[in-house]
Amino acid sequence: MATRMARLRSALPEFGMLFPALALLTLFVFLPFLLSFHFSFTNERLMPRPIPARWLGLQNYERALTDPEFWVAVRNTIYFAAVVIPAQLSISLAAAMLLNSKIRGLAFFRSVTILPLLMPMTVVVSIWAALYRTPDGLLNSAYQYLFSSLSYIDWLGDPSIAMISIIILSIWASFPFQMLIYLAGLQEIPQDRYEAASIDGFGPWHAFRHVTLPGLRNTNVFVVIITTIGALSLFTQVNILTGGGPNGATLTIIQYMFSNGYSAQKIGFASAVGIVFFLTVASLSVAQRLLLKNED
Amino acid sequence: MSLRNVGRGLLAAVCLLALNGPALADLGGNVQIRYLVNDIDKISRDQPVGDDAVNKQKVDASGYFTHPDHPGFYGGFYVARELNYKQVLESVGPNEFRNNVIDSSNTVQEIYLGKTYFGDFGELGAELMLGQESQREGLKYRPKLHGRYEFANGISLNGYGTVLIQTYNGPSQSVAADREVFETEIQPGIGYKIDDHMGLWANVRVRDRTQQRALYGDLKEKERFVELGVWKNFGELYTSLRVRSGTFEMWDTLSSQDSTRNSTIRRDKINRLVGSIIEVPTSSDKAWDYEQFTAVLAKLKAVPGVKWPLDLKLNYGGEWLTYGYYPFIKSAGGDIIDSKTWRAKGTINSAATVGAIKNIKSWIDKGYVVPATAGDNRFFGDKTAALSWVGNWMWRAHSQALGDNLVLIPAPRFGSRPYAPNGGWGWAVPSTAQRTEDISKFLNFVLSKEQVAAWSNITGYIPARSDAADLTKLYSKDGKARLLAIQAQEIAVVRPIHPAYPVISSSFGKAISSVFEGADAQKAMDKAASTIDEDIEDNDGYPPFKGK
């Protein structure tokens, strides 16, 4: 009896502290998710209508999965993730290792490197829009200076280049986040492992391969998963810069969902796309988690 | 005269090696090859808006021949390859400039023939040069008079004067910038012969040149320099060394310190030019048809300074796609949706609609249209676009930037009659509203002609009532934007009135922009048709909407 009371007494403050977070999560995450799960089976619209929404069963899912445009979006999203994840992680790790070494003006470099993080993505994107501008943005001026003053690259208007432009800007804008996490991970690695490695005659490459990488294992799991989720949910850059164009070249799943849900106001359909997206990303994350098991 | 770009510096440090030809039979004379760098210091800093400073690298070769059988006669040639690069400062906005480098090269060929009369006093001669330059059409002629008067003790006065005329015989329709050239040059000098093998000279060159241009005003050049030289003979080998110093000025008779004025003047020139080659309609019943409009675009494309003849506001996206391009579709006899059956299939993908979209796309393919990624201000900012197809919200920005050079042209037609865009904001009262008296009082006030006129005067938008138009400055009888109000009243097309409009418009917009970006027109429109029809069916035709 006394132990039960004690257990309750200790659980009450725990629950009390959890409650605000749980309430907010329920209100802004779980409930909307359940709602959109429900909407995905109906023809619910963004603007209320005089007639009630109708139950459609799996029709929204069927339409999404048979829409060639949806598959274009899936392909683009996978392409983006497949390029961005390895490229961004390598750059982040390289930058983290540079900033983890003893160089002059370390604090200065560290603060400069995380500057992109301090700007909201919309601001970053607007700046890059100016850089990508044709025919006289900064990048085109550089191109014309170096190569030909008569031609220019339509960074965002050429279907074969637009996605690459988005990739470049996305990597630039968000690599410092992964870099910070890597930096923290690097500082966790005990220095004596490197000393032992150097006594054993390890060169820098072997030290990296056999000391740094295993030491970053837990960090890697986390970073890979959040980068994957971030890459798959690419939207801001595309929505502001290209709106999914030119001719679908930068259409991503979230942009597809947005244009159906907001521009065309088909919230039911967009919810179905959202559920498909959620299930895909969730299963990918679980798979990654299982494949990249934590140490211990 | 407004601005001068003064370049100053060592005009040339030329090393001259001329070989006194080992007599080929009896032929006398010399041949020389030079390499010349003419690097003009860029426009002085306090005059940022310069025009054309030409930097040159030049390789030339020349020859001079005489023959003993024809005493006094001489002839020669001059060939040169010039690598020019011009730096032009272009205005891209108020107090914002950009360096534009224009590369060009030029091959010059000249031959000349002359006769010199020798006397006790010295010599007097005349020659005529005939030449051609690869950079321009037309020939150049240059008569020349030269003479030398010898004093005793080795001192001589010498000099020459030339007049150069370069004709222009380009095609009469051409709007190429460069036309005739007129140039005068005199070079008086003094020489001193130390002995038979060595001497010194000093001379002054005064050169003035006018390059007439179809646009931008004439380009003037002024060159003043002093040249000092020494020559020496080593037997048959004749050598000389010379140094020049002086000023070179080049200025555009139209340029001014005020860049905006400058480009406005250019704009004015473009307008006048357009006016001279194209008849601009003033009312909708005389609107250009598709072929005429395309021909206008082609002509404008050739006007120097015009990068894109037409700004279709491809950068807008969204609702603009329907607002802006629906009138063209409608004018071509097409439509987005049948307003009786409310089915898109057979209408949005009809031959007329698809044809109209292909017709717009062909302008894009020909490079007539400002690309979506080139920003918003090509028409009124750097003025590289000649025409702009846009709504009345841009009136203020346009008229502020272009002033009197802003000309309204009636909406072109694709078919038998033109249509203009229409749309704005409306007032709506919910059917459940209680205080209907207050609401009607408010609405009657807001929508009175005085208030509508006041609203229009502030925003520059077309007044929503025709009787308010007379109370506004812009839209009254002699108002500058009267045409807009007339179009809004007479040929404006209302976008489809249907509860599915968000789907109708977004599907049409997505389809038309994908066609502009390279998708197949028929396929894109078929897809839009099925998306729209599917949505209307899914919603059972959107009851209680009954179709009209």
Interface residues (C-beta under 8 A of the other chain):
Chain A: N43 R45 R49 P50 I51 L56 Y132 R133 T134 P135 D136 S149 D154 W155 L156 G157 P159 G243 G245 P246 N247 G248 S259 S263 A264 Q265 K266
Chain B: V92 R98 V101 I102 D103 K307 G317 G318 P371 A372 T373 A374 G375 P499 P502 V503 S506 S507 K510 S513 S514 E517 G518 A519 T531 D535 D538 N539 D540 Y542 P543 P544
